[in-house]
Amino acid sequence: MQVLERRERLLRRRRSRMNAQLKIIFPPPPVVPDHLQRSIAALKPTLAYAKREIEKAPLVTDDPDLYAPLFRNISVFKRSYELMELLLKVYIYKEGERPIFHEPHLTGIYSSEGWFMKLMEQNRYFVTKDPEKAHLFYLPYSSRQLQMAVYVPVT
């Protein structure tokens, strides 16, 4: 009998804890500033245009530059890539101090991140200096440089 009473008390405590956890009130989502809402609104027509153009992409059956079996829909891929080259704009943050930021590591297993950073920072085709015109934002930091600057061995 005592075992059953103990078990019942334990179950009641667990239920009350679970109920307390369920009553957690989360704060409201952050308010998006007006200037960001205007930027988003300005980008929407461009993105809608791109979506329409991709949906009515001309049929591609034989492209010497692309291996068709690799793609789910080669026509859509080709058109979306063409539109990306025309429309996509990336804003690269200027903030950050070397060696962690803006200093790519170009060898070893981290070389792909380093080459991406180097090519993006040298690129003038996709990059915009105006964050209001950007579709994407890039924070140019190197995880390898961060590891070398911050990591303390044998910790």
C-alpha positions as a LaTeX table, in Angstrom:
\begin{tabular}{lrrr}
\hline
Residue & $x$ (\AA) & $y$ (\AA) & $z$ (\AA) \\
\hline
Met1 & 0.00 & 0.00 & 0.00 \\
Gln2 & 2.78 & 2.43 & 0.86 \\
Val3 & 4.46 & 1.71 & $-2.46$ \\
Leu4 & 1.29 & 2.64 & $-4.33$ \\
Glu5 & 0.88 & 5.85 & $-2.33$ \\
Arg6 & 4.51 & 6.81 & $-2.98$ \\
Arg7 & 4.12 & 6.11 & $-6.67$ \\
Glu8 & 0.92 & 8.18 & $-6.79$ \\
Arg9 & 2.64 & 11.13 & $-5.05$ \\
Leu10 & 5.55 & 10.89 & $-7.46$ \\
Leu11 & 3.19 & 10.89 & $-10.45$ \\
Arg12 & 1.33 & 13.94 & $-9.05$ \\
Arg13 & 4.63 & 15.82 & $-8.66$ \\
Arg14 & 5.66 & 14.96 & $-12.21$ \\
Arg15 & 2.29 & 16.10 & $-13.57$ \\
Ser16 & 2.46 & 19.39 & $-11.69$ \\
Arg17 & 6.00 & 20.01 & $-13.02$ \\
Met18 & 4.87 & 19.24 & $-16.56$ \\
Asn19 & 1.87 & 21.54 & $-16.19$ \\
Ala20 & 4.15 & 24.31 & $-14.92$ \\
Gln21 & 6.40 & 23.83 & $-17.95$ \\
Leu22 & 3.43 & 23.95 & $-20.31$ \\
Lys23 & 2.37 & 27.32 & $-18.89$ \\
Ile24 & 5.57 & 29.04 & $-20.05$ \\
Ile25 & 4.72 & 32.31 & $-21.75$ \\
Phe26 & 7.05 & 33.14 & $-24.59$ \\
Pro27 & 7.81 & 36.76 & $-25.49$ \\
Pro28 & 6.26 & 38.16 & $-28.67$ \\
Pro29 & 8.39 & 37.99 & $-31.83$ \\
Pro30 & 10.67 & 40.98 & $-32.43$ \\
Val31 & 9.24 & 43.89 & $-34.40$ \\
Val32 & 10.78 & 44.34 & $-37.85$ \\
Pro33 & 11.93 & 47.96 & $-38.29$ \\
Asp34 & 10.19 & 50.06 & $-40.96$ \\
His35 & 13.29 & 50.44 & $-43.14$ \\
Leu36 & 13.66 & 46.64 & $-43.32$ \\
Gln37 & 9.99 & 46.20 & $-44.15$ \\
Arg38 & 10.41 & 48.68 & $-47.02$ \\
Ser39 & 13.48 & 46.80 & $-48.27$ \\
Ile40 & 11.64 & 43.50 & $-48.19$ \\
Ala41 & 8.67 & 45.03 & $-49.97$ \\
Ala42 & 10.98 & 46.40 & $-52.69$ \\
Leu43 & 12.51 & 42.95 & $-53.26$ \\
Lys44 & 9.19 & 41.12 & $-53.54$ \\
Pro45 & 8.37 & 42.23 & $-57.13$ \\
Thr46 & 11.83 & 41.12 & $-58.29$ \\
Leu47 & 11.41 & 37.73 & $-56.67$ \\
Ala48 & 7.88 & 37.39 & $-58.08$ \\
Tyr49 & 9.24 & 38.21 & $-61.56$ \\
Ala50 & 11.95 & 35.56 & $-61.17$ \\
Lys51 & 9.40 & 32.97 & $-60.04$ \\
Arg52 & 7.16 & 33.68 & $-63.05$ \\
Glu53 & 10.11 & 33.47 & $-65.43$ \\
Ile54 & 11.26 & 30.16 & $-63.94$ \\
Glu55 & 7.76 & 28.68 & $-64.18$ \\
Lys56 & 7.59 & 29.48 & $-67.90$ \\
Ala57 & 11.16 & 28.41 & $-68.65$ \\
Pro58 & 11.71 & 27.31 & $-72.25$ \\
Leu59 & 12.17 & 23.57 & $-72.68$ \\
Val60 & 15.82 & 22.55 & $-72.78$ \\
Thr61 & 16.48 & 19.05 & $-74.10$ \\
Asp62 & 20.11 & 19.15 & $-75.13$ \\
Asp63 & 22.58 & 21.55 & $-73.55$ \\
Pro64 & 26.26 & 20.82 & $-74.24$ \\
Asp65 & 27.33 & 22.57 & $-71.02$ \\
Leu66 & 25.04 & 20.60 & $-68.69$ \\
Tyr67 & 24.66 & 16.87 & $-68.06$ \\
Ala68 & 20.85 & 16.51 & $-68.12$ \\
Pro69 & 20.48 & 13.30 & $-66.01$ \\
Leu70 & 22.08 & 15.14 & $-63.11$ \\
Phe71 & 19.16 & 17.58 & $-62.82$ \\
Arg72 & 15.58 & 17.00 & $-61.77$ \\
Asn73 & 14.43 & 19.58 & $-64.33$ \\
Ile74 & 17.23 & 20.96 & $-66.47$ \\
Ser75 & 15.01 & 23.67 & $-68.03$ \\
Val76 & 14.09 & 25.13 & $-64.65$ \\
Phe77 & 17.67 & 24.92 & $-63.42$ \\
Lys78 & 19.06 & 26.67 & $-66.49$ \\
Arg79 & 16.49 & 29.50 & $-66.34$ \\
Ser80 & 16.88 & 30.01 & $-62.59$ \\
Tyr81 & 20.66 & 30.14 & $-63.00$ \\
Glu82 & 20.36 & 32.74 & $-65.77$ \\
Leu83 & 18.06 & 34.85 & $-63.57$ \\
Met84 & 20.41 & 34.48 & $-60.62$ \\
Glu85 & 23.23 & 35.89 & $-62.72$ \\
Leu86 & 21.02 & 38.83 & $-63.74$ \\
Leu87 & 19.28 & 39.68 & $-60.48$ \\
Leu88 & 21.06 & 38.30 & $-57.40$ \\
Lys89 & 22.77 & 40.83 & $-55.16$ \\
Val90 & 24.84 & 40.02 & $-52.07$ \\
Tyr91 & 25.85 & 42.49 & $-49.38$ \\
Ile92 & 29.19 & 41.70 & $-47.73$ \\
Tyr93 & 29.62 & 43.06 & $-44.23$ \\
Lys94 & 32.71 & 45.26 & $-43.91$ \\
Glu95 & 32.88 & 44.94 & $-40.12$ \\
Gly96 & 35.27 & 42.51 & $-38.49$ \\
Glu97 & 38.98 & 42.44 & $-37.81$ \\
Arg98 & 41.64 & 40.21 & $-39.28$ \\
Pro99 & 42.60 & 37.38 & $-38.97$ \\
Ile100 & 39.12 & 35.98 & $-38.28$ \\
Phe101 & 37.26 & 38.20 & $-40.74$ \\
His102 & 38.21 & 38.98 & $-44.35$ \\
Glu103 & 41.29 & 36.74 & $-44.34$ \\
Pro104 & 40.60 & 33.50 & $-46.20$ \\
His105 & 42.48 & 30.27 & $-45.54$ \\
Leu106 & 43.19 & 28.93 & $-49.05$ \\
Thr107 & 44.73 & 25.50 & $-48.37$ \\
Gly108 & 43.69 & 22.27 & $-46.70$ \\
Ile109 & 40.20 & 21.08 & $-45.85$ \\
Tyr110 & 38.99 & 24.65 & $-45.26$ \\
Ser111 & 40.09 & 25.88 & $-48.68$ \\
Ser112 & 36.57 & 25.89 & $-50.17$ \\
Glu113 & 35.38 & 28.40 & $-47.57$ \\
Gly114 & 38.52 & 30.47 & $-48.13$ \\
Trp115 & 38.20 & 30.52 & $-51.91$ \\
Phe116 & 34.50 & 31.37 & $-51.64$ \\
Met117 & 35.34 & 34.33 & $-49.39$ \\
Lys118 & 38.18 & 35.51 & $-51.64$ \\
Leu119 & 36.11 & 35.28 & $-54.83$ \\
Met120 & 33.05 & 36.94 & $-53.27$ \\
Glu121 & 35.06 & 39.84 & $-51.91$ \\
Gln122 & 36.73 & 40.36 & $-55.31$ \\
Asn123 & 33.44 & 39.96 & $-57.20$ \\
Arg124 & 31.71 & 43.09 & $-58.45$ \\
Tyr125 & 28.99 & 41.30 & $-60.40$ \\
Phe126 & 26.90 & 39.92 & $-57.52$ \\
Val127 & 28.06 & 42.26 & $-54.75$ \\
Thr128 & 26.20 & 45.42 & $-53.80$ \\
Lys129 & 27.37 & 48.10 & $-51.40$ \\
Asp130 & 23.78 & 49.00 & $-50.52$ \\
Pro131 & 22.22 & 46.55 & $-48.03$ \\
Glu132 & 18.76 & 47.79 & $-49.08$ \\
Lys133 & 19.28 & 46.23 & $-52.53$ \\
Ala134 & 20.65 & 42.90 & $-51.28$ \\
His135 & 18.91 & 39.55 & $-51.50$ \\
Leu136 & 21.58 & 37.81 & $-49.42$ \\
Phe137 & 23.96 & 38.92 & $-46.67$ \\
Tyr138 & 27.43 & 37.46 & $-46.22$ \\
Leu139 & 29.47 & 37.62 & $-43.04$ \\
Pro140 & 33.01 & 36.84 & $-44.30$ \\
Tyr141 & 34.58 & 34.98 & $-41.42$ \\
Ser142 & 36.79 & 31.93 & $-41.58$ \\
Ser143 & 35.97 & 29.05 & $-39.25$ \\
Arg144 & 39.60 & 27.90 & $-39.60$ \\
Gln145 & 40.98 & 31.32 & $-38.66$ \\
Leu146 & 38.49 & 31.48 & $-35.78$ \\
Gln147 & 39.70 & 28.10 & $-34.55$ \\
Met148 & 43.35 & 29.15 & $-34.76$ \\
Ala149 & 42.69 & 32.46 & $-32.96$ \\
Val150 & 40.41 & 31.19 & $-30.19$ \\
Tyr151 & 41.06 & 27.49 & $-29.62$ \\
Val152 & 43.29 & 26.59 & $-26.67$ \\
Pro153 & 44.84 & 23.12 & $-27.07$ \\
Val154 & 44.34 & 20.48 & $-24.37$ \\
Thr155 & 41.13 & 21.95 & $-22.94$ \\
\hline
\end{tabular}
